[in-house]
């Protein structure tokens, strides 16, 4: 379509400069151009200011949408596009000259279709990636979730920004799961139960999301798969901790099923290891725990035998310690002040009870060998003998000096030899007798000797009897020979 401007009639004065030529506008082309969100319709009708404002407004909303990624900005951007379409339509309709332009319409439609098609494809592809991420999450594959998230680009964020946020949330959850899995791995290696508990606390925070059950479950399964450990006692530490965990009703309860599966072998293996190190008290406790918790398990048969062996070994160790202590006390002479027991020592009975003699040995060394036991090995008694003192008087005799010697008759009294004794029962270390032993002997010999000084001197008027082996034996016999 063309337009022709006619000059004024002949003879009419020219009113001034010719009027500005008006361009016809196509409202549909303007609306289609503005539907591209790029302000293209404004530029088609040479309204550059509106075009720039439309383009800047779209750019601002796109930046906000890509950074904030909230649905509200999607509606704001859509509203901004509708506003430009309506405004461009009415702006073009307000012009006096209007004419359809196929070229402008095709250009506007082409640009708009490219823009909207790109947005639509971005939205579609974002949904496709999201479904892939959901499938990987359902399979518990955090690596697949990350791979899906890495496919998002600017076009996806423009097309469906809120959806990309959801996948990023899955990636953040996977990061927390992996961090907790690393904590659990190191805790299992170091057998650090508090650290293990911290790892499960981290997983618990993620497992609160029902969508993350499979991803959390894979980390839990990795933890479970490390058991049983080579160190049975280490496995036992873990099962003891797992026994204290209360069920929470999700995948974090899976390790609790470990306890009945690995604990019998862990208890048996740990007890055997303790026995190999001669930790008999610990081994007995662990064996007994196995018997108590799993009385019908096949491992309980060995555990019962282990308890018996541990009891025997503990008893033997106790006996060895008692024997070493008693021997040390007897050899050092300290038994009489610090008596101790030797449990295997024979009971005191009728007849001869072998004894270990300690203390003063002037007379006990002359006792029969069949009365004496070796140091605490086969003795029933420990007899502590003190230093001799003067016992009861036996007889007084008169002695006259030899002819030619100066002096007068002297009366000499002879006394028994008194030895203080304490008798201990070696089996219990209990004092069973205390008192004095009095040794008799010969008295009033034909002569007695004494020392003089310058021919003057007197014999000791109080003297001990002269004991014999028989009298010494007779004095000590009641201590070791029971009726």
C-alpha positions as CSV (number, residue, x, y, z in Angstrom):
1,X,0.0,0.0,0.0
2,X,1.3,3.5,-0.9
3,X,0.3,7.0,-0.1
4,X,0.6,10.2,-2.1
5,X,0.8,13.7,-0.8
6,X,-1.0,16.4,-3.0
7,X,0.3,20.0,-3.1
8,X,-2.1,22.8,-2.2
9,X,-4.3,24.3,-4.9
10,X,-2.9,27.0,-7.3
11,X,-2.9,30.4,-5.7
12,X,-3.1,29.2,-2.1
13,X,-0.2,30.4,0.0
14,X,2.0,27.6,1.4
15,X,1.3,27.4,5.2
16,X,4.9,26.5,6.2
17,X,7.1,23.4,6.2
18,X,5.4,20.3,4.9
19,X,3.8,18.2,7.7
20,X,5.8,15.2,9.1
21,X,5.0,12.1,7.2
22,X,3.2,9.5,9.4
23,X,4.1,5.8,9.3
24,X,1.3,3.3,9.5
25,X,1.5,0.8,12.5
26,X,0.5,-2.8,12.8
27,X,-0.9,-3.4,16.3
28,X,-0.7,-7.2,15.8
29,X,3.0,-7.0,14.8
30,X,3.7,-4.8,17.9
31,X,1.9,-7.2,20.2
32,X,3.7,-10.2,18.7
33,X,7.0,-8.4,19.0
34,X,6.4,-7.5,22.7
35,X,5.4,-11.1,23.4
36,X,9.1,-11.9,23.0
37,X,9.7,-10.1,26.3
38,X,12.4,-8.1,24.5
39,X,10.4,-5.0,23.7
40,X,10.7,-5.8,20.0
41,X,7.2,-4.3,19.2
42,X,8.3,-0.9,20.5
43,X,11.3,-0.9,18.3
44,X,9.1,-1.8,15.3
45,X,7.1,1.4,15.8
46,X,10.2,3.4,16.6
47,X,9.3,3.9,20.3
48,X,12.8,3.2,21.4
49,X,12.4,4.5,25.0
50,X,9.6,2.0,25.7
51,X,11.7,-0.7,23.9
52,X,14.7,-0.1,26.2
53,X,12.5,0.0,29.3
54,X,10.9,-3.3,28.3
55,X,14.2,-4.9,27.6
56,X,15.8,-3.6,30.9
57,X,12.7,-4.7,32.9
58,X,12.9,-8.2,31.4
59,X,16.6,-8.3,32.2
60,X,16.1,-7.3,35.8
61,X,13.3,-9.9,36.3
62,X,15.4,-12.6,34.7
63,X,18.4,-11.8,37.0
64,X,16.1,-11.9,40.0
65,X,14.5,-15.2,38.8
66,X,17.9,-16.8,38.2
67,X,19.4,-15.7,41.6
68,X,16.4,-16.0,43.9
69,X,14.7,-18.8,41.9
70,X,11.2,-18.2,43.4
71,X,7.9,-18.9,41.7
72,X,6.9,-15.3,42.4
73,X,9.4,-14.0,40.0
74,X,8.1,-16.3,37.2
75,X,4.7,-14.7,37.6
76,X,6.2,-11.3,37.7
77,X,8.1,-11.9,34.5
78,X,4.9,-13.3,32.9
79,X,3.0,-10.3,34.0
80,X,5.6,-8.0,32.7
81,X,5.4,-9.7,29.3
82,X,1.5,-9.4,29.3
83,X,1.8,-5.7,30.2
84,X,4.1,-5.1,27.3
85,X,1.8,-6.9,24.9
86,X,-1.3,-5.0,26.0
87,X,0.6,-1.7,26.1
88,X,2.1,-2.2,22.7
89,X,-1.2,-3.1,21.2
90,X,-3.0,-0.1,22.5
91,X,-0.1,2.2,21.7
92,X,-0.2,1.0,18.1
93,X,-4.0,1.3,17.9
94,X,-3.8,4.9,19.1
95,X,-2.0,5.9,15.9
96,X,-4.1,7.5,13.0
97,X,-2.5,5.4,10.4
98,X,-2.7,1.6,10.7
99,X,-1.8,-1.0,8.2
100,X,-1.1,-4.7,8.4
101,X,2.6,-5.6,7.6
102,X,3.3,-9.2,6.8
103,X,7.0,-8.7,7.1
104,X,6.8,-7.1,10.5
105,X,4.5,-9.8,11.7
106,X,6.7,-12.6,10.5
107,X,9.8,-11.0,12.0
108,X,8.0,-10.4,15.3
109,X,6.5,-13.9,15.3
110,X,9.8,-15.5,14.5
111,X,11.7,-13.8,17.3
112,X,8.9,-14.5,19.8
113,X,8.7,-18.1,18.8
114,X,12.5,-18.5,19.2
115,X,12.4,-16.9,22.6
116,X,9.3,-18.7,23.9
117,X,10.5,-21.9,22.3
118,X,13.8,-21.6,24.1
119,X,12.1,-21.0,27.4
120,X,9.7,-23.9,26.8
121,X,12.5,-26.2,25.9
122,X,14.5,-25.1,29.0
123,X,11.4,-25.8,31.1
124,X,10.9,-29.2,29.5
125,X,14.5,-30.1,29.8
126,X,14.6,-28.9,33.4
127,X,11.7,-31.3,34.2
128,X,13.5,-34.1,32.4
129,X,16.7,-33.5,34.4
130,X,14.6,-33.3,37.6
131,X,13.0,-36.7,36.9
132,X,16.4,-38.1,36.3
133,X,17.6,-36.7,39.6
134,X,14.6,-38.1,41.4
135,X,15.2,-41.5,39.9
136,X,18.9,-41.4,41.0
137,X,17.8,-40.3,44.5
138,X,15.3,-43.1,44.7
139,X,18.1,-45.5,43.8
140,X,20.2,-44.0,46.6
141,X,22.9,-42.8,44.1
142,X,24.2,-39.4,45.2
143,X,26.7,-39.5,42.3
144,X,23.8,-39.7,39.9
145,X,22.0,-36.8,41.6
146,X,25.1,-34.7,41.3
147,X,25.6,-35.6,37.6
148,X,22.0,-34.6,36.9
149,X,22.3,-31.3,38.7
150,X,25.5,-30.5,36.8
151,X,23.4,-30.5,33.6
152,X,21.5,-27.4,34.6
153,X,22.5,-24.2,32.8
154,X,21.2,-20.6,32.5
155,X,18.5,-21.7,30.1
156,X,17.1,-24.2,32.6
157,X,17.1,-21.6,35.3
158,X,15.2,-19.1,33.1
159,X,12.8,-21.8,32.0
160,X,12.1,-23.4,35.5
161,X,14.2,-21.8,38.2
162,X,12.3,-23.2,41.2
163,X,12.8,-26.8,39.9
164,X,16.6,-26.4,39.8
165,X,16.4,-25.3,43.5
166,X,14.8,-28.7,44.4
167,X,17.6,-30.7,42.8
168,X,20.2,-28.5,44.5
169,X,18.5,-29.3,47.8
170,X,19.1,-33.0,46.9
171,X,22.7,-32.3,46.2
172,X,23.1,-30.5,49.5
173,X,21.5,-33.4,51.3
174,X,24.0,-35.8,49.5
175,X,26.9,-33.6,50.6
176,X,25.7,-33.9,54.2
177,X,25.3,-37.7,53.8
178,X,28.8,-38.1,52.4
179,X,30.3,-36.0,55.2
180,X,28.5,-38.2,57.7
181,X,29.6,-41.4,55.8
182,X,33.2,-40.1,56.1
183,X,32.8,-39.6,59.8
184,X,31.4,-43.2,60.2
185,X,34.3,-44.6,58.1
186,X,36.9,-43.0,60.3
187,X,35.0,-43.9,63.4
188,X,34.9,-47.5,62.4
189,X,38.6,-47.5,61.6
190,X,39.6,-45.9,64.9
191,X,36.8,-47.7,66.9
192,X,35.7,-44.3,68.1
193,X,32.2,-44.8,69.4
194,X,31.5,-41.1,70.3
195,X,32.5,-40.2,66.7
196,X,30.3,-43.0,65.4
197,X,27.4,-41.5,67.3
198,X,28.1,-38.1,65.9
199,X,28.0,-39.6,62.3
200,X,24.6,-41.1,63.0
201,X,23.4,-37.8,64.4
202,X,24.4,-36.1,61.1
203,X,22.5,-38.8,59.1
204,X,19.5,-38.4,61.4
205,X,19.1,-34.8,60.4
206,X,18.9,-35.8,56.7
207,X,16.8,-38.9,57.3
208,X,14.1,-36.7,58.7
209,X,13.3,-35.9,55.0
210,X,11.2,-38.9,53.7
211,X,12.6,-38.2,50.2
212,X,16.1,-39.0,51.4
213,X,15.5,-42.5,52.8
214,X,17.3,-44.3,50.0
215,X,20.3,-42.0,49.9
216,X,20.7,-42.2,53.7
217,X,20.1,-45.9,53.5
218,X,23.0,-46.4,51.2
219,X,25.4,-44.7,53.6
220,X,24.0,-46.8,56.4
221,X,24.4,-50.0,54.4
222,X,28.1,-49.0,53.7
223,X,28.5,-48.7,57.5
224,X,26.9,-52.1,58.1
225,X,29.0,-53.7,55.4
226,X,32.2,-53.0,57.3
227,X,31.2,-55.6,60.0
228,X,32.3,-57.8,61.5
229,X,35.6,-56.2,62.1
230,X,38.9,-58.1,62.3
231,X,39.2,-57.1,65.9
232,X,36.4,-59.0,67.7
233,X,36.7,-56.8,70.8
234,X,36.3,-53.7,68.5
235,X,33.1,-55.2,67.0
236,X,31.9,-55.8,70.6
237,X,32.4,-52.2,71.4
238,X,30.2,-51.2,68.5
239,X,27.4,-53.8,69.3
240,X,27.4,-52.6,72.9
241,X,26.8,-49.1,71.7
242,X,24.1,-50.2,69.2
243,X,22.3,-51.9,72.1
244,X,21.9,-48.5,73.7
245,X,20.3,-46.9,70.5
246,X,16.5,-46.6,70.6
247,X,14.7,-47.4,67.3
248,X,13.7,-44.3,65.4
249,X,11.5,-45.9,62.8
250,X,13.6,-45.3,59.6
251,X,16.7,-46.6,57.8
252,X,18.9,-45.6,60.8
253,X,17.5,-48.7,62.6
254,X,19.2,-51.1,60.1
255,X,22.5,-51.3,62.1
256,X,20.5,-52.6,65.1
257,X,20.0,-55.8,63.2
258,X,23.8,-56.3,63.4
259,X,23.7,-57.1,67.1
260,X,22.3,-60.7,67.0
261,X,24.2,-61.5,63.8
262,X,27.7,-60.6,64.8
263,X,27.7,-60.3,68.6
264,X,28.0,-64.1,69.5
265,X,31.1,-64.4,67.4
266,X,32.4,-61.1,68.6
267,X,31.9,-62.1,72.2
268,X,33.7,-65.4,71.7
269,X,36.5,-64.0,69.6
270,X,37.1,-61.2,72.1
271,X,37.1,-63.6,75.1
272,X,39.6,-65.8,73.3
273,X,41.8,-62.8,72.6
274,X,41.6,-61.8,76.3
275,X,42.5,-65.4,77.3
276,X,45.5,-65.4,74.9
277,X,46.8,-62.3,76.7
278,X,46.2,-64.0,80.1
279,X,43.5,-61.5,81.0
280,X,41.5,-64.2,82.7
281,X,39.2,-61.9,84.6
282,X,38.2,-60.1,81.4
283,X,37.9,-63.4,79.5
284,X,35.7,-64.9,82.1
285,X,33.4,-61.8,82.1
286,X,33.1,-61.9,78.3
287,X,32.5,-65.7,78.1
288,X,29.9,-65.4,80.8
289,X,28.2,-62.5,78.9
290,X,28.0,-64.7,75.8
291,X,26.4,-67.5,77.9
292,X,23.9,-65.1,79.5
293,X,22.8,-63.3,76.3
294,X,22.9,-66.3,73.9
295,X,22.5,-69.4,76.0
296,X,21.3,-71.5,73.0
297,X,23.9,-70.3,70.5
298,X,26.5,-72.8,69.3
299,X,29.2,-70.4,70.6
300,X,27.8,-70.8,74.1
301,X,29.2,-74.4,74.3
302,X,32.8,-73.1,74.0
303,X,32.0,-70.1,76.2
304,X,30.9,-72.4,79.1
305,X,34.2,-74.3,78.8
306,X,36.0,-70.9,78.6
307,X,34.4,-69.8,81.9
308,X,35.6,-73.0,83.6
309,X,39.1,-72.6,82.2
310,X,39.2,-68.9,83.2
311,X,38.1,-69.7,86.7
312,X,40.8,-72.3,87.0
313,X,43.5,-69.9,85.6
314,X,42.3,-67.2,88.0
315,X,42.5,-69.6,90.9
316,X,46.0,-70.7,89.9
317,X,47.2,-67.2,89.5
318,X,45.8,-66.4,92.9
319,X,47.5,-69.4,94.4
320,X,50.8,-68.4,92.8
321,X,50.5,-64.9,94.2
322,X,49.7,-66.3,97.7
323,X,52.6,-68.7,97.5
324,X,55.0,-66.0,96.4
325,X,53.8,-63.7,99.2
326,X,54.1,-66.3,101.9
327,X,57.5,-67.4,100.7
328,X,58.7,-63.8,100.7
329,X,57.3,-63.1,104.2
330,X,58.8,-66.3,105.7
331,X,62.2,-65.8,104.1
332,X,62.4,-62.2,105.2
333,X,61.1,-63.0,108.7
334,X,58.1,-60.8,108.2
335,X,55.4,-63.5,108.4
336,X,55.0,-63.2,112.1
337,X,54.2,-59.5,111.9
338,X,52.2,-59.8,108.7
339,X,50.6,-63.2,108.4
340,X,49.2,-64.3,105.1
341,X,47.3,-67.3,103.8
342,X,48.1,-69.9,101.3
343,X,44.8,-71.5,100.2
344,X,46.1,-74.9,99.0
345,X,47.8,-75.6,102.3
346,X,46.5,-78.7,104.0
347,X,44.0,-78.4,106.9
348,X,45.2,-78.9,110.4
349,X,44.3,-82.4,111.4
350,X,45.1,-85.1,113.9
351,X,48.6,-86.4,113.8
352,X,51.7,-84.6,112.6
353,X,51.0,-81.3,111.0
354,X,54.1,-80.1,109.1
355,X,55.1,-76.6,110.0
356,X,57.3,-73.8,108.7
357,X,59.4,-72.5,111.6
358,X,60.2,-68.8,111.6
359,X,62.0,-66.5,114.0
360,X,64.6,-67.7,116.5
361,X,66.0,-71.0,115.3
362,X,68.4,-72.1,118.2
363,X,66.0,-74.8,119.3
364,X,63.6,-75.2,116.3
365,X,66.5,-76.2,114.1
366,X,66.9,-79.3,116.2
367,X,63.4,-80.5,115.7
368,X,62.7,-83.6,113.6
369,X,62.8,-83.1,109.8
370,X,59.4,-84.9,109.5
371,X,57.8,-82.0,111.4
372,X,59.1,-79.4,108.9
373,X,57.5,-78.5,105.6
374,X,59.2,-76.8,102.8
375,X,58.3,-73.1,102.5
376,X,54.5,-73.0,102.3
377,X,54.4,-75.9,99.8
378,X,53.4,-78.7,102.0
379,X,53.1,-77.2,105.5
380,X,49.9,-76.7,107.5
381,X,51.3,-74.4,110.1
382,X,53.7,-71.5,110.6
383,X,55.4,-71.5,114.0
384,X,56.9,-68.2,115.0
385,X,59.5,-68.6,117.8
386,X,60.7,-65.7,119.8
387,X,63.9,-65.2,121.9
388,X,64.3,-67.5,124.8
389,X,63.5,-66.3,128.4
390,X,63.7,-68.0,131.8
391,X,61.0,-70.4,132.5
392,X,59.8,-72.1,135.7
393,X,62.3,-73.2,138.4
394,X,63.1,-76.9,138.4
395,X,65.6,-77.6,141.3
396,X,68.0,-75.8,143.5
397,X,71.4,-77.4,144.2
398,X,74.3,-76.5,146.6
399,X,77.8,-76.2,145.3
400,X,81.0,-76.1,147.4
401,X,84.2,-74.6,146.1
402,X,87.1,-76.9,145.4
403,X,89.6,-77.6,148.3
404,X,92.1,-74.8,148.3
405,X,89.7,-72.3,146.7
406,X,88.4,-69.3,148.6
407,X,84.7,-68.8,149.0
408,X,81.7,-70.4,150.6
409,X,79.0,-72.8,149.5
410,X,76.6,-71.5,146.8
411,X,73.0,-72.4,146.1
412,X,72.2,-72.5,142.3
413,X,68.6,-72.8,141.0
414,X,68.0,-74.3,137.6
415,X,65.1,-73.0,135.3
416,X,63.4,-74.4,132.2
417,X,64.0,-72.6,129.0
418,X,61.0,-70.6,127.9
419,X,60.4,-69.8,124.2
420,X,57.4,-67.5,123.3
421,X,55.5,-69.0,120.3
422,X,52.7,-68.1,117.9
423,X,51.1,-70.6,115.7
424,X,49.3,-69.7,112.5
425,X,47.1,-71.9,110.3
426,X,48.8,-71.4,106.9
427,X,45.6,-72.2,105.0
428,X,43.8,-69.2,106.4
429,X,46.6,-67.1,107.9
430,X,44.6,-67.3,111.2
431,X,46.4,-67.3,114.6
432,X,45.3,-70.5,116.3
433,X,47.7,-70.6,119.3
434,X,49.9,-68.3,121.3
435,X,51.8,-68.8,124.5
436,X,55.2,-70.2,125.7
437,X,57.0,-73.4,125.2
438,X,59.1,-74.6,128.2
439,X,62.0,-76.8,127.5
440,X,63.2,-79.1,130.3
441,X,66.6,-80.7,130.6
442,X,69.2,-82.0,133.0
443,X,69.9,-80.1,136.2
444,X,72.5,-80.0,139.0
445,X,75.6,-81.2,137.2
446,X,78.4,-82.4,139.3
447,X,80.4,-79.3,138.7
448,X,79.7,-75.9,137.4
449,X,82.2,-73.4,136.0
450,X,82.4,-69.7,136.6
451,X,85.0,-67.0,136.2
452,X,87.0,-65.4,139.0
453,X,88.9,-62.3,139.2
454,X,92.1,-62.3,141.3
455,X,90.8,-65.6,142.8
456,X,87.5,-64.1,143.8
457,X,84.2,-65.1,142.1
458,X,80.9,-66.7,142.5
459,X,78.8,-68.9,140.1
460,X,75.6,-67.7,138.6
461,X,72.9,-68.7,141.0
462,X,70.2,-68.9,138.3
463,X,71.0,-71.1,135.4
464,X,69.1,-72.9,132.5
465,X,68.7,-76.5,132.3
466,X,70.7,-78.4,129.7
467,X,68.2,-79.5,127.1
468,X,68.5,-82.5,124.9
469,X,67.0,-83.3,121.5
470,X,64.4,-85.3,123.3
471,X,63.4,-82.6,125.7
472,X,63.3,-80.0,122.8
473,X,61.1,-82.3,120.8
474,X,58.9,-82.9,123.8
475,X,58.4,-79.2,124.3
476,X,57.4,-78.4,120.7
477,X,55.5,-81.6,120.0
478,X,52.1,-80.2,121.2
479,X,52.4,-77.5,118.6
480,X,52.6,-79.8,115.5
481,X,51.2,-83.1,116.7
482,X,47.5,-83.1,117.3
483,X,45.7,-85.9,119.1
